């Protein structure tokens, strides 16, 4: 899969960019043909989209089916400031 990711920026990505980047990164991470070095490159890009996706309520509507990806996202979401789960 040939996917171009946006460069690192200090501004918050637009919702459409966050969704596109998250999905492309998730697909690469789940593809068994993706080298580990590439997975390590895209993981921070995937994680960087989580605040926007959380603000949009994406994770209240959808559940990630892959257990490893779901665990990664859940851990990263719990570590974000303002996470309601960490107060429970």
C-alpha positions in Angstrom: 0.0 0.0 0.0 1.4 3.3 -1.0 0.2 5.9 1.4 1.5 9.5 1.8 1.2 10.9 5.2 1.0 14.6 6.0 4.1 16.0 7.5 4.4 16.8 11.2 2.7 20.0 11.9 2.1 22.0 15.1 -1.5 22.7 14.1 -4.3 20.3 14.9 -5.3 18.3 11.8 -8.7 18.9 10.3 -11.3 16.1 11.1 -11.1 14.8 7.5 -7.3 14.6 7.6 -7.4 13.0 11.0 -9.8 10.3 9.8 -7.8 9.7 6.6 -4.5 9.5 8.3 -5.8 7.2 11.1 -7.3 4.8 8.7 -4.3 4.7 6.4 -1.9 4.2 9.4 -4.2 1.5 10.9 -4.3 -0.4 7.6 -0.5 -0.3 7.3 -0.1 -1.5 10.9 -2.6 -4.4 10.4 -1.1 -5.5 7.0 1.1 -8.5 7.7 3.3 -7.5 4.7 4.2 -4.2 6.4 7.8 -4.3 7.7 8.2 -3.6 11.4 10.3 -0.5 10.7 7.4 1.0 8.7 4.9 0.1 11.5 7.2 2.0 13.9 7.1 5.0 11.6 3.3 5.1 11.2 2.4 4.4 14.9 3.1 8.0 16.0 1.1 9.3 13.1 -1.8 7.1 14.1 -1.5 8.2 17.7 -1.3 11.9 16.8 -4.9 11.7 15.3 -6.5 10.3 18.5 -7.3 13.7 20.2 -9.3 14.8 17.1 -11.0 11.5 16.7 -11.9 11.4 20.4 -13.3 14.9 20.2 -15.4 13.8 17.2 -16.8 10.9 19.3 -15.5 8.3 16.9 -14.6 5.9 19.6 -18.0 6.2 21.2 -19.5 5.1 17.9 -17.0 2.5 16.6 -15.1 -0.3 18.1 -11.8 -1.4 16.6 -12.0 -5.1 15.9 -8.3 -5.9 16.0 -7.4 -6.6 19.6 -3.8 -5.3 19.4 -4.8 -2.1 17.7 -7.7 -1.6 20.1 -5.3 -2.1 23.1 -2.9 0.4 21.6 -5.6 3.0 21.0 -7.2 2.4 24.4 -3.9 2.9 26.2 -3.1 6.0 24.2 -6.6 7.5 24.8 -6.3 6.8 28.5 -3.0 8.7 28.6 -4.5 11.8 27.0 -5.3 14.8 29.2 -9.0 14.9 30.1 -9.7 11.2 29.7 -12.7 10.3 31.7 -11.7 6.7 32.1 -8.5 7.5 34.0 -10.6 9.2 36.8 -12.7 6.1 37.4 
